[in-house]
Amino acid sequence: MNKAVQFFQEAKVELIKVNWPTKKQTINYTALVVAVSIAVALFLGGLDSVFSYILKTYIIK
């Protein structure tokens, strides 16, 4: 039981040392992740559409 208490005390000390991002940084990083995710989804969706068109038009007649 002593080791568990010591672990949580040390974890608390380490969490105090962490350089947490500001609210503005968190919002900016979140917006960036969402934007990149949408861009990748659009790119892959476009590729899927192009390949589907090619398959339907030229390969599967």
SEGUTI-750712 format. One record per atom (N, C-alpha, C): residue number from 0; residue in one letter; atom name; z, x, y. Coordinates in pm, whole numbers. Last residue first. Layout:
! residues N
{num: NUM | residu: a | atome: CA | up: Z | east: X | north: Y}
...
***
This chain:
! residues 61
{num: 60 | residu: k | atome: N | up: -6791 | east: -1780 | north: -305}
{num: 60 | residu: k | atome: CA | up: -6894 | east: -1871 | north: -251}
{num: 60 | residu: k | atome: C | up: -6895 | east: -2002 | north: -325}
{num: 59 | residu: i | atome: N | up: -6599 | east: -1533 | north: -224}
{num: 59 | residu: i | atome: CA | up: -6583 | east: -1658 | north: -298}
{num: 59 | residu: i | atome: C | up: -6682 | east: -1758 | north: -237}
{num: 58 | residu: i | atome: N | up: -6713 | east: -1337 | north: -50}
{num: 58 | residu: i | atome: CA | up: -6679 | east: -1305 | north: -189}
{num: 58 | residu: i | atome: C | up: -6669 | east: -1432 | north: -273}
{num: 57 | residu: y | atome: N | up: -6777 | east: -1432 | north: 208}
{num: 57 | residu: y | atome: CA | up: -6866 | east: -1339 | north: 139}
{num: 57 | residu: y | atome: C | up: -6836 | east: -1320 | north: -9}
{num: 56 | residu: t | atome: N | up: -6593 | east: -1634 | north: 292}
{num: 56 | residu: t | atome: CA | up: -6732 | east: -1633 | north: 336}
{num: 56 | residu: t | atome: C | up: -6822 | east: -1550 | north: 245}
{num: 55 | residu: k | atome: N | up: -6342 | east: -1588 | north: 180}
{num: 55 | residu: k | atome: CA | up: -6404 | east: -1720 | north: 167}
{num: 55 | residu: k | atome: C | up: -6552 | east: -1718 | north: 198}
{num: 54 | residu: l | atome: N | up: -6297 | east: -1316 | north: 252}
{num: 54 | residu: l | atome: CA | up: -6297 | east: -1359 | north: 112}
{num: 54 | residu: l | atome: C | up: -6371 | east: -1491 | north: 94}
{num: 53 | residu: i | atome: N | up: -6310 | east: -1332 | north: 533}
{num: 53 | residu: i | atome: CA | up: -6405 | east: -1248 | north: 459}
{num: 53 | residu: i | atome: C | up: -6412 | east: -1291 | north: 313}
{num: 52 | residu: y | atome: N | up: -6091 | east: -1503 | north: 580}
{num: 52 | residu: y | atome: CA | up: -6226 | east: -1541 | north: 622}
{num: 52 | residu: y | atome: C | up: -6331 | east: -1463 | north: 544}
{num: 51 | residu: s | atome: N | up: -5884 | east: -1342 | north: 484}
{num: 51 | residu: s | atome: CA | up: -5910 | east: -1472 | north: 423}
{num: 51 | residu: s | atome: C | up: -6050 | east: -1520 | north: 456}
{num: 50 | residu: f | atome: N | up: -5899 | east: -1127 | north: 662}
{num: 50 | residu: f | atome: CA | up: -5928 | east: -1105 | north: 520}
{num: 50 | residu: f | atome: C | up: -5954 | east: -1237 | north: 446}
{num: 49 | residu: v | atome: N | up: -5830 | east: -1263 | north: 901}
{num: 49 | residu: v | atome: CA | up: -5957 | east: -1192 | north: 888}
{num: 49 | residu: v | atome: C | up: -5993 | east: -1173 | north: 742}
{num: 48 | residu: s | atome: N | up: -5572 | east: -1360 | north: 841}
{num: 48 | residu: s | atome: CA | up: -5681 | east: -1452 | north: 876}
{num: 48 | residu: s | atome: C | up: -5817 | east: -1387 | north: 857}
{num: 47 | residu: d | atome: N | up: -5434 | east: -1120 | north: 800}
{num: 47 | residu: d | atome: CA | up: -5443 | east: -1218 | north: 693}
{num: 47 | residu: d | atome: C | up: -5558 | east: -1316 | north: 719}
{num: 46 | residu: l | atome: N | up: -5453 | east: -1008 | north: 1056}
{num: 46 | residu: l | atome: CA | up: -5516 | east: -942 | north: 941}
{num: 46 | residu: l | atome: C | up: -5535 | east: -1039 | north: 824}
{num: 45 | residu: g | atome: N | up: -5297 | east: -1198 | north: 1194}
{num: 45 | residu: g | atome: CA | up: -5438 | east: -1178 | north: 1227}
{num: 45 | residu: g | atome: C | up: -5513 | east: -1110 | north: 1114}
{num: 44 | residu: g | atome: N | up: -5049 | east: -1156 | north: 1075}
{num: 44 | residu: g | atome: CA | up: -5113 | east: -1287 | north: 1063}
{num: 44 | residu: g | atome: C | up: -5262 | east: -1279 | north: 1093}
{num: 43 | residu: l | atome: N | up: -5002 | east: -896 | north: 1161}
{num: 43 | residu: l | atome: CA | up: -5019 | east: -921 | north: 1018}
{num: 43 | residu: l | atome: C | up: -5083 | east: -1057 | north: 993}
{num: 42 | residu: f | atome: N | up: -4986 | east: -947 | north: 1441}
{num: 42 | residu: f | atome: CA | up: -5081 | east: -851 | north: 1386}
{num: 42 | residu: f | atome: C | up: -5108 | east: -879 | north: 1238}
{num: 41 | residu: l | atome: N | up: -4773 | east: -1130 | north: 1454}
{num: 41 | residu: l | atome: CA | up: -4906 | east: -1169 | north: 1500}
{num: 41 | residu: l | atome: C | up: -5013 | east: -1076 | north: 1443}
{num: 40 | residu: a | atome: N | up: -4566 | east: -968 | north: 1353}
{num: 40 | residu: a | atome: CA | up: -4602 | east: -1093 | north: 1284}
{num: 40 | residu: a | atome: C | up: -4741 | east: -1138 | north: 1325}
{num: 39 | residu: v | atome: N | up: -4558 | east: -769 | north: 1547}
{num: 39 | residu: v | atome: CA | up: -4593 | east: -733 | north: 1409}
{num: 39 | residu: v | atome: C | up: -4636 | east: -858 | north: 1332}
{num: 38 | residu: a | atome: N | up: -4476 | east: -925 | north: 1768}
{num: 38 | residu: a | atome: CA | up: -4603 | east: -850 | north: 1772}
{num: 38 | residu: a | atome: C | up: -4648 | east: -814 | north: 1630}
{num: 37 | residu: i | atome: N | up: -4226 | east: -1017 | north: 1681}
{num: 37 | residu: i | atome: CA | up: -4334 | east: -1113 | north: 1708}
{num: 37 | residu: i | atome: C | up: -4469 | east: -1043 | north: 1707}
{num: 36 | residu: s | atome: N | up: -4091 | east: -772 | north: 1666}
{num: 36 | residu: s | atome: CA | up: -4104 | east: -855 | north: 1546}
{num: 36 | residu: s | atome: C | up: -4217 | east: -957 | north: 1563}
{num: 35 | residu: v | atome: N | up: -4098 | east: -691 | north: 1932}
{num: 35 | residu: v | atome: CA | up: -4168 | east: -610 | north: 1832}
{num: 35 | residu: v | atome: C | up: -4189 | east: -692 | north: 1704}
{num: 34 | residu: a | atome: N | up: -3936 | east: -895 | north: 2044}
{num: 34 | residu: a | atome: CA | up: -4074 | east: -875 | north: 2088}
{num: 34 | residu: a | atome: C | up: -4155 | east: -796 | north: 1984}
{num: 33 | residu: v | atome: N | up: -3689 | east: -854 | north: 1912}
{num: 33 | residu: v | atome: CA | up: -3760 | east: -982 | north: 1897}
{num: 33 | residu: v | atome: C | up: -3907 | east: -966 | north: 1934}
{num: 32 | residu: v | atome: N | up: -3630 | east: -595 | north: 2003}
{num: 32 | residu: v | atome: CA | up: -3645 | east: -620 | north: 1859}
{num: 32 | residu: v | atome: C | up: -3722 | east: -750 | north: 1836}
{num: 31 | residu: l | atome: N | up: -3610 | east: -644 | north: 2280}
{num: 31 | residu: l | atome: CA | up: -3708 | east: -550 | north: 2227}
{num: 31 | residu: l | atome: C | up: -3735 | east: -574 | north: 2079}
{num: 30 | residu: a | atome: N | up: -3391 | east: -817 | north: 2290}
{num: 30 | residu: a | atome: CA | up: -3522 | east: -864 | north: 2336}
{num: 30 | residu: a | atome: C | up: -3633 | east: -774 | north: 2282}
{num: 29 | residu: t | atome: N | up: -3193 | east: -640 | north: 2199}
{num: 29 | residu: t | atome: CA | up: -3224 | east: -760 | north: 2123}
{num: 29 | residu: t | atome: C | up: -3361 | east: -814 | north: 2160}
{num: 28 | residu: y | atome: N | up: -3193 | east: -452 | north: 2405}
{num: 28 | residu: y | atome: CA | up: -3228 | east: -410 | north: 2270}
{num: 28 | residu: y | atome: C | up: -3265 | east: -530 | north: 2182}
{num: 27 | residu: n | atome: N | up: -3109 | east: -618 | north: 2621}
{num: 27 | residu: n | atome: CA | up: -3238 | east: -548 | north: 2624}
{num: 27 | residu: n | atome: C | up: -3283 | east: -507 | north: 2485}
{num: 26 | residu: i | atome: N | up: -2855 | east: -699 | north: 2532}
{num: 26 | residu: i | atome: CA | up: -2958 | east: -800 | north: 2557}
{num: 26 | residu: i | atome: C | up: -3096 | east: -734 | north: 2557}
{num: 25 | residu: t | atome: N | up: -2729 | east: -449 | north: 2521}
{num: 25 | residu: t | atome: CA | up: -2740 | east: -531 | north: 2400}
{num: 25 | residu: t | atome: C | up: -2849 | east: -636 | north: 2415}
{num: 24 | residu: q | atome: N | up: -2739 | east: -372 | north: 2790}
{num: 24 | residu: q | atome: CA | up: -2808 | east: -293 | north: 2688}
{num: 24 | residu: q | atome: C | up: -2830 | east: -375 | north: 2561}
{num: 23 | residu: k | atome: N | up: -2572 | east: -571 | north: 2902}
{num: 23 | residu: k | atome: CA | up: -2712 | east: -561 | north: 2943}
{num: 23 | residu: k | atome: C | up: -2794 | east: -483 | north: 2840}
{num: 22 | residu: k | atome: N | up: -2326 | east: -514 | north: 2784}
{num: 22 | residu: k | atome: CA | up: -2390 | east: -643 | north: 2758}
{num: 22 | residu: k | atome: C | up: -2538 | east: -638 | north: 2792}
{num: 21 | residu: t | atome: N | up: -2331 | east: -174 | north: 2658}
{num: 21 | residu: t | atome: CA | up: -2295 | east: -277 | north: 2754}
{num: 21 | residu: t | atome: C | up: -2366 | east: -407 | north: 2718}
{num: 20 | residu: p | atome: N | up: -2227 | east: -39 | north: 2339}
{num: 20 | residu: p | atome: CA | up: -2328 | east: -68 | north: 2441}
{num: 20 | residu: p | atome: C | up: -2278 | east: -177 | north: 2536}
{num: 19 | residu: w | atome: N | up: -1946 | east: 178 | north: 2282}
{num: 19 | residu: w | atome: CA | up: -2010 | east: 50 | north: 2263}
{num: 19 | residu: w | atome: C | up: -2113 | east: 25 | north: 2372}
{num: 18 | residu: n | atome: N | up: -1866 | east: 451 | north: 2142}
{num: 18 | residu: n | atome: CA | up: -1926 | east: 421 | north: 2272}
{num: 18 | residu: n | atome: C | up: -2008 | east: 293 | north: 2256}
{num: 17 | residu: v | atome: N | up: -1559 | east: 473 | north: 1969}
{num: 17 | residu: v | atome: CA | up: -1700 | east: 435 | north: 1968}
{num: 17 | residu: v | atome: C | up: -1747 | east: 402 | north: 2109}
{num: 16 | residu: k | atome: N | up: -1287 | east: 509 | north: 1972}
{num: 16 | residu: k | atome: CA | up: -1370 | east: 621 | north: 2016}
{num: 16 | residu: k | atome: C | up: -1517 | east: 585 | north: 2029}
{num: 15 | residu: i | atome: N | up: -1191 | east: 281 | north: 1854}
{num: 15 | residu: i | atome: CA | up: -1163 | east: 300 | north: 1997}
{num: 15 | residu: i | atome: C | up: -1252 | east: 410 | north: 2054}
{num: 14 | residu: l | atome: N | up: -1257 | east: 328 | north: 1590}
{num: 14 | residu: l | atome: CA | up: -1329 | east: 224 | north: 1664}
{num: 14 | residu: l | atome: C | up: -1305 | east: 233 | north: 1814}
{num: 13 | residu: e | atome: N | up: -1066 | east: 522 | north: 1522}
{num: 13 | residu: e | atome: CA | up: -1207 | east: 558 | north: 1528}
{num: 13 | residu: e | atome: C | up: -1288 | east: 455 | north: 1606}
{num: 12 | residu: v | atome: N | up: -832 | east: 366 | north: 1526}
{num: 12 | residu: v | atome: CA | up: -845 | east: 482 | north: 1616}
{num: 12 | residu: v | atome: C | up: -991 | east: 521 | north: 1631}
{num: 11 | residu: k | atome: N | up: -892 | east: 189 | north: 1318}
{num: 11 | residu: k | atome: CA | up: -870 | east: 139 | north: 1454}
{num: 11 | residu: k | atome: C | up: -887 | east: 251 | north: 1556}
{num: 10 | residu: a | atome: N | up: -895 | east: 363 | north: 1102}
{num: 10 | residu: a | atome: CA | up: -1017 | east: 291 | north: 1138}
{num: 10 | residu: a | atome: C | up: -1007 | east: 239 | north: 1280}
{num: 9 | residu: e | atome: N | up: -628 | east: 439 | north: 1094}
{num: 9 | residu: e | atome: CA | up: -729 | east: 539 | north: 1126}
{num: 9 | residu: e | atome: C | up: -861 | east: 473 | north: 1167}
{num: 8 | residu: q | atome: N | up: -518 | east: 192 | north: 1019}
{num: 8 | residu: q | atome: CA | up: -475 | east: 258 | north: 1143}
{num: 8 | residu: q | atome: C | up: -579 | east: 360 | north: 1187}
{num: 7 | residu: f | atome: N | up: -640 | east: 150 | north: 772}
{num: 7 | residu: f | atome: CA | up: -669 | east: 59 | north: 883}
{num: 7 | residu: f | atome: C | up: -625 | east: 117 | north: 1017}
{num: 6 | residu: f | atome: N | up: -531 | east: 367 | north: 624}
{num: 6 | residu: f | atome: CA | up: -675 | east: 352 | north: 641}
{num: 6 | residu: f | atome: C | up: -706 | east: 265 | north: 762}
{num: 5 | residu: q | atome: N | up: -258 | east: 308 | north: 629}
{num: 5 | residu: q | atome: CA | up: -306 | east: 429 | north: 695}
{num: 5 | residu: q | atome: C | up: -456 | east: 420 | north: 721}
{num: 4 | residu: v | atome: N | up: -262 | east: 79 | north: 470}
{num: 4 | residu: v | atome: CA | up: -215 | east: 70 | north: 609}
{num: 4 | residu: v | atome: C | up: -266 | east: 190 | north: 687}
{num: 3 | residu: a | atome: N | up: -351 | east: 193 | north: 229}
{num: 3 | residu: a | atome: CA | up: -428 | east: 86 | north: 294}
{num: 3 | residu: a | atome: C | up: -390 | east: 74 | north: 441}
{num: 2 | residu: k | atome: N | up: -148 | east: 372 | north: 168}
{num: 2 | residu: k | atome: CA | up: -282 | east: 424 | north: 195}
{num: 2 | residu: k | atome: C | up: -368 | east: 319 | north: 265}
{num: 1 | residu: n | atome: N | up: 67 | east: 202 | north: 118}
{num: 1 | residu: n | atome: CA | up: 73 | east: 294 | north: 232}
{num: 1 | residu: n | atome: C | up: -66 | east: 345 | north: 270}
{num: 0 | residu: m | atome: N | up: 0 | east: 83 | north: -119}
{num: 0 | residu: m | atome: CA | up: 0 | east: 0 | north: 0}
{num: 0 | residu: m | atome: C | up: 0 | east: 87 | north: 125}
***
